Amino acid sequence: MATIAWQPDVARPLADMSKLREPEFRNTPITPERYFSKEWADREWEKLWTRTWQIAGMVAQLPNRGDWLTADFGPETILCVRGDDGEVRAFYNVCQHRGMPVVSGEQGNARRLVCPYHGWAYDLAGKLRTVPDEADFLQGSPCGRLNLVEIPCELWAGFVWINMDPNAVPLRTYLGPIVPQIETYPMEKMVRTHWVTIEGNFNWKLVQDNFNESYHVPFVHPQTKFVMEYSHHYCQFDLYPEGHARMFMPGAGPTRQLQGGENETLAYLAEELAFWGLDPEQFRGGKTREIRAALQKAKREKGAEKGFDFSTYRDEQLTDHWHYTIFPNLSFSLKPDGNIWLRARPHERDPEKCYFDMWYLTLFPEGTERYYSQSMAEWVDLSVPAPHVQGKAGEVSCGPGIDQDVAIWEAQQRGLKSRGYRRDYLAWQERRVRYFHENLEKWLAD
């Protein structure tokens, strides 16, 4: 059953921004076959995906007894359900009779979990209660014996987490010291306002590689030069022993490398400045680099009257991009009024395909149902549930910024198979990519 790993009402200390010591790197080649080899994918499934903590859905999807959701992961579908006792449990979504999925769809509510094929009925704790013609089984009644197979499940930060390893370490142990940092954000109050899944013709690791470095930002996202500092000289990168990583990237102002661009910077930030009572015109005449400090001050002074509680945030969190990559495949890009959540999942058959999920979680001001998200630069509505938009890469949108990333990966997948590509040659600022692959290799060798 689910362990509730976080009590949201306790006092939270400020996030630790201390720079960590760099780990030792082996500098082994990031061999290209890992992006297309079926043998690599099979090893990843057995040694990585079935042993790491993954997110199945939102706790908010399971408010009542009998509420359930499903999560597709590789060849498996996991069923999470809130029981009669209020606990959330996770099971393989497969009837013990002849392998039929017990439920179909993304979410629903049921008094019992009844297989649609032969009517075997399980209670909300996964125990088989009734079967048709129970006396006809020569080997004895299956009731109470052939139950749904349960897997570890925990609730944390507003998410339902699952692990297919029955001997998995607790979630907090797995996540390590990033737990108290993410907990400075009121994650349990955020509402999923965007839910997009893309099936792409690229290996899942290309997604995680991308979000583990900012070297690509000025070329793939050229518009960002007006509103963030992407130079590695002014960003902070940290690598954790558990395999996770983080990046602090200053925001709310142009990169120091930019010459000119005043009009563009003020245009991009106009809505946010106006919301916090600042006049964009006061930052003309070479003053755009003063916006960051001014916004921090305004948010600190006016947060409560705007319906926000910023008391657990450092000033840097009010304007900057705090980005965490959780091994092996999760990314959190945290903002003061929300969170972009990004994930790649392995395809069930083809290592040159994957599923890419993008959620946006919006923190609505207290008492507000409609809000202009500073982070998403659009109006979002609390009263309208986020539809699950699904499609192929290029057919559906994750928003202009993430779409620019998605557009890269399919071409890169082809290039990695070229006879002309030998191996990686990484800059020091790309060491999070190196660290990710070295941790991947450790898991596969263990």
C-alpha positions in Angstrom: 0.0 0.0 0.0 1.0 3.6 -0.5 3.2 5.2 2.1 2.5 8.9 2.4 6.0 10.3 2.2 5.3 14.0 2.8 3.1 15.9 5.2 2.5 19.2 3.5 1.5 21.2 6.6 4.8 20.9 8.4 7.2 23.8 8.4 9.8 23.6 5.6 13.3 25.0 5.7 14.7 26.9 2.8 16.3 24.9 0.0 20.0 24.2 0.3 21.9 25.9 -2.5 25.3 24.7 -1.5 27.6 23.8 -4.3 28.5 20.1 -4.2 31.9 18.6 -4.9 32.2 17.1 -8.3 32.2 13.3 -8.5 35.0 11.3 -10.1 34.2 10.4 -13.7 35.2 7.2 -15.5 34.9 9.0 -18.9 33.9 5.8 -20.6 32.4 6.2 -24.2 28.7 6.9 -24.5 28.4 4.2 -27.1 25.9 4.9 -29.8 24.3 1.4 -29.8 22.7 2.1 -26.5 20.2 4.3 -28.4 19.0 1.6 -30.8 20.2 -1.9 -29.6 17.4 -4.3 -28.7 19.9 -6.0 -26.3 20.5 -2.7 -24.5 16.8 -2.1 -24.2 16.1 -5.6 -22.8 18.8 -5.1 -20.2 17.4 -1.7 -19.3 14.0 -3.2 -18.8 15.2 -6.0 -16.5 17.8 -4.0 -14.5 16.5 -0.4 -14.6 12.9 0.1 -15.3 11.6 -2.7 -13.1 13.7 -1.4 -10.2 13.4 2.4 -10.2 10.7 4.6 -8.8 8.3 6.1 -11.4 5.3 8.3 -11.3 2.0 6.7 -12.1 -0.2 9.8 -11.8 -1.5 12.6 -9.6 -2.8 12.0 -6.1 -5.6 14.4 -7.1 -6.9 11.7 -9.5 -7.7 9.5 -6.5 -9.7 11.6 -4.1 -12.4 9.0 -3.2 -12.8 5.3 -2.3 -12.7 3.2 -5.4 -11.0 5.8 -7.6 -8.4 4.2 -9.8 -5.9 5.2 -12.5 -3.7 3.2 -14.9 -0.1 3.9 -15.9 1.4 2.3 -19.1 5.1 1.6 -18.7 6.9 -0.4 -21.3 5.0 -3.7 -21.7 3.3 -3.3 -18.4 0.2 -1.5 -17.2 0.0 -0.6 -13.5 -3.3 -0.1 -11.7 -3.4 2.3 -8.7 -6.6 2.4 -6.6 -7.7 4.0 -3.4 -9.1 1.3 -1.1 -11.9 1.2 1.4 -9.4 2.1 4.1 -8.3 5.2 2.3 -4.9 3.7 1.3 -3.6 3.8 -2.3 -2.2 0.5 -3.6 -0.6 -0.4 -6.9 -1.0 -3.7 -8.8 -0.2 -5.2 -12.1 -3.3 -4.7 -14.2 -3.8 -8.4 -15.0 -6.4 -10.9 -13.8 -4.9 -14.1 -12.3 -7.3 -16.3 -14.3 -6.1 -16.0 -17.9 -4.2 -12.7 -18.1 -7.0 -10.3 -19.1 -6.5 -6.7 -17.9 -8.8 -6.1 -15.0 -9.7 -2.5 -16.0 -9.4 -0.5 -19.2 -9.0 3.2 -19.6 -7.0 5.9 -17.9 -9.1 6.4 -14.7 -12.4 5.6 -13.2 -14.2 4.5 -10.1 -15.4 1.0 -9.0 -16.8 -0.7 -5.9 -14.9 -3.8 -7.0 -12.4 -4.6 -9.7 -14.2 -7.0 -12.0 -12.4 -8.7 -14.9 -14.5 -8.1 -18.1 -13.7 -11.5 -19.6 -15.0 -14.0 -17.0 -16.2 -11.8 -14.1 -13.5 -12.6 -11.5 -14.1 -9.9 -8.9 -11.3 -8.4 -6.7 -11.9 -6.0 -3.8 -10.1 -2.7 -3.7 -7.2 -4.2 -1.7 -6.6 -6.6 -4.6 -8.0 -9.8 -2.9 -10.1 -12.1 -5.1 -13.5 -12.3 -3.6 -15.9 -14.0 -6.0 -15.7 -16.0 -9.3 -18.5 -17.5 -11.3 -19.0 -21.2 -10.8 -16.6 -21.3 -7.8 -17.3 -25.0 -7.1 -16.2 -26.0 -10.7 -12.5 -25.6 -10.0 -11.1 -29.1 -9.3 -8.0 -27.6 -7.7 -10.1 -25.7 -5.2 -11.6 -22.3 -5.0 -9.2 -19.5 -6.2 -10.9 -16.9 -4.0 -8.4 -15.4 -1.5 -5.6 -17.3 -3.1 -5.1 -15.8 -6.6 -5.0 -12.1 -5.7 -3.8 -9.2 -7.8 0.0 -8.9 -7.6 0.8 -5.8 -5.6 3.9 -3.6 -6.0 5.4 -0.8 -3.8 3.5 2.5 -4.0 4.1 5.8 -2.2 2.6 9.2 -2.3 4.8 12.2 -2.4 4.7 15.8 -3.7 1.2 15.3 -5.1 2.3 12.3 -7.2 1.5 8.5 -7.0 4.9 6.7 -7.2 5.3 3.1 -8.1 8.2 0.6 -8.2 8.1 -2.9 -9.7 10.8 -4.1 -7.4 9.2 -5.8 -4.3 12.5 -5.0 -2.4 12.7 -1.4 -3.5 14.3 1.1 -1.1 11.9 3.7 0.3 11.2 6.6 -2.1 12.8 9.2 0.2 16.0 7.1 0.3 15.9 6.8 -3.5 15.5 10.5 -4.0 18.0 11.5 -1.3 18.8 15.2 -0.5 16.7 16.6 -3.3 13.5 15.8 -1.4 13.7 18.8 1.0 14.6 21.0 -1.9 11.5 20.1 -4.0 9.4 20.2 -0.8 10.0 24.0 -0.6 7.4 24.2 -3.4 3.8 23.6 -2.4 3.5 20.7 -4.9 0.4 19.3 -3.3 -1.5 22.5 -4.2 -0.5 22.5 -7.9 -3.1 21.5 -10.4 -2.3 19.7 -13.7 -3.4 22.1 -16.4 -1.5 20.6 -19.4 -1.2 16.9 -20.1 0.5 15.9 -23.3 1.9 12.5 -24.5 3.9 12.3 -27.7 5.0 9.0 -29.4 8.4 9.8 -30.9 10.8 8.1 -33.2 13.7 8.4 -30.8 15.2 6.5 -27.9 14.2 7.7 -24.4 17.8 8.6 -23.4 17.9 11.4 -26.0 15.2 13.1 -23.9 17.1 12.7 -20.7 20.4 13.8 -22.3 18.7 16.9 -23.6 17.4 18.0 -20.2 20.7 17.2 -18.6 22.5 20.0 -20.4 22.0 23.6 -21.3 24.7 23.8 -24.0 22.0 23.5 -26.6 19.9 26.4 -25.3 21.2 29.3 -27.4 20.8 27.3 -30.6 17.6 25.3 -30.1 15.9 28.0 -28.0 17.3 31.3 -29.4 14.4 33.4 -27.9 15.7 32.6 -24.4 18.6 35.0 -24.7 16.2 37.8 -23.9 14.9 36.3 -20.6 17.5 34.0 -19.0 21.1 33.6 -18.3 22.1 30.3 -20.0 25.9 30.8 -20.0 27.5 28.0 -17.9 29.7 30.6 -16.3 26.7 32.0 -14.4 24.8 28.8 -13.8 25.3 26.1 -11.1 25.3 22.4 -11.7 25.3 19.7 -9.0 25.5 15.9 -9.2 24.1 13.7 -6.4 25.4 10.3 -5.3 22.0 8.9 -5.9 22.4 9.6 -9.7 20.2 12.8 -9.7 21.3 16.3 -10.8 20.2 19.9 -10.6 20.8 23.2 -12.4 20.2 26.8 -11.2 19.8 29.1 -14.2 19.1 32.9 -13.5 16.0 34.2 -15.1 14.0 37.4 -15.6 16.6 39.2 -17.7 18.8 38.8 -20.7 22.0 36.8 -20.9 25.1 38.8 -20.4 26.3 37.9 -23.9 23.4 39.8 -25.5 24.1 43.1 -27.2 20.9 45.1 -27.5 17.5 43.3 -27.4 15.9 45.7 -24.9 12.6 45.8 -26.7 12.4 42.0 -26.9 13.2 41.5 -23.2 10.6 44.0 -22.1 8.0 42.5 -24.5 8.6 39.0 -23.2 8.4 40.1 -19.6 5.6 42.7 -19.9 2.7 40.6 -18.6 4.7 39.4 -15.6 6.0 42.9 -14.8 2.5 44.3 -15.0 1.1 41.6 -12.8 3.6 42.5 -10.0 3.0 46.3 -10.4 6.2 47.1 -12.3 6.3 49.4 -15.3 8.4 48.0 -18.1 9.4 51.5 -19.2 11.5 52.0 -16.0 13.9 49.4 -17.3 14.8 51.1 -20.5 18.1 52.7 -21.2 20.3 49.6 -20.4 18.5 48.7 -17.2 17.0 45.3 -18.2 19.5 43.4 -16.0 17.8 45.2 -13.0 14.5 43.4 -13.7 15.5 40.2 -11.8 16.1 41.9 -8.5 13.1 44.2 -8.9 10.8 41.2 -9.6 12.2 39.3 -6.6 11.5 42.3 -4.4 8.0 42.8 -5.8 7.1 39.2 -5.4 8.4 39.2 -1.8 6.4 42.3 -0.9 3.2 41.6 -2.8 3.0 37.8 -2.8 0.5 37.5 0.0 -1.9 40.1 -1.5 -1.7 38.3 -4.8 -2.7 35.0 -3.1 0.7 33.3 -3.0 2.8 32.2 0.0 6.4 32.6 -0.9 7.7 32.2 2.6 9.5 28.9 1.8 11.2 30.3 -1.3 14.6 31.8 -1.6 14.7 35.0 -3.6 16.4 33.1 -6.4 13.4 30.7 -6.7 11.1 33.7 -7.4 12.7 34.4 -10.7 15.2 31.7 -11.7 14.9 28.3 -13.3 15.5 25.5 -10.8 15.8 22.3 -12.8 16.1 18.8 -11.4 16.7 15.5 -13.3 15.7 12.5 -11.3 17.4 9.3 -12.4 16.6 7.7 -14.7 14.0 9.6 -16.7 12.2 12.5 -14.8 12.8 16.2 -15.1 11.2 18.9 -12.9 11.6 22.5 -14.0 10.3 24.4 -11.0 8.9 28.0 -11.1 7.3 30.1 -8.4 3.8 29.6 -9.8 4.1 26.2 -11.3 6.2 23.3 -12.5 7.0 21.8 -15.9 7.2 18.0 -15.4 8.9 16.0 -18.2 9.4 12.3 -18.7 10.4 9.8 -21.3 9.0 6.2 -21.1 10.4 3.2 -23.0 8.4 1.9 -25.9 6.9 -1.6 -25.4 8.8 -3.1 -28.4 11.0 -0.7 -30.3 14.2 0.9 -28.7 14.1 3.6 -31.4 10.8 4.8 -30.1 9.6 6.2 -26.8 6.7 8.1 -25.2 7.4 11.6 -24.0 5.1 13.1 -21.4 4.8 16.8 -20.5 2.6 18.0 -17.6 2.3 21.5 -16.5 1.3 22.0 -12.9 0.0 25.4 -12.0 -0.1 27.0 -8.6 -3.2 29.1 -8.6 -3.4 32.1 -6.3 -5.6 31.5 -3.3 -9.3 31.9 -4.2 -8.6 32.2 -7.9 -9.9 29.8 -10.6 -8.4 31.6 -13.6 -4.9 32.8 -13.7 -2.3 34.1 -16.2 0.6 31.7 -15.7 3.8 33.6 -15.8 5.7 30.5 -16.5 3.5 29.2 -19.3 2.8 32.7 -20.6 -0.9 31.9 -21.1 -4.2 31.9 -19.2 -5.1 28.7 -17.4 -8.4 27.7 -15.9 -8.8 25.7 -12.7 -12.4 24.6 -13.4 -11.5 22.8 -16.6 -9.7 19.4 -16.2 -6.7 19.1 -18.3 -7.5 16.9 -21.3 -4.9 14.2 -22.2 -3.6 15.2 -25.6 -1.9 12.4 -27.4 -0.3 12.0 -30.8 2.9 11.6 -32.8 5.8 14.0 -32.7 4.9 17.0 -34.8 1.2 16.4 -34.6 0.5 17.7 -31.1 2.2 20.5 -29.2 3.9 20.8 -25.8 4.2 24.5 -26.1 6.7 26.4 -28.2 9.8 25.9 -26.0 9.4 22.1 -25.5 8.4 21.7 -29.2 11.8 23.0 -30.1 13.4 20.2 -28.1 11.1 17.5 -29.6 12.0 18.6 -33.1 15.7 17.7 -32.5 15.4 14.2 -31.3 14.2 12.2 -34.3 17.0 13.7 -36.5 19.6 12.9 -33.8 18.4 9.4 -33.5 19.2 8.9 -37.2 22.6 10.5 -36.8 23.6 8.2 -34.0 23.2 5.2 -36.3 25.5 6.7 -38.9 28.8 5.0 -39.8 30.4 8.4 -39.5 29.6 8.8 -35.8 32.2 7.4 -33.5 31.5 8.5 -29.9 30.7 11.5 -27.6 33.1 14.4 -27.1 31.6 16.4 -24.3 32.2 19.9 -22.9 32.7 20.1 -19.1 29.3 21.9 -18.9 27.7 18.7 -20.3 29.0 16.6 -17.3 25.4 15.9 -16.2 25.0 13.9 -19.4 28.2 12.0 -18.6 27.0 11.4 -15.1 23.6 10.1 -16.3 25.2 7.5 -18.6 27.8 6.4 -16.0 24.9 5.8 -13.5 23.0 3.9 -16.2 26.0 1.7 -16.8 26.3 1.0 -13.1 22.6 -0.1 -12.9 23.0 -2.4 -16.0 26.2 -4.0 -14.6 24.8 -4.5 -11.1 
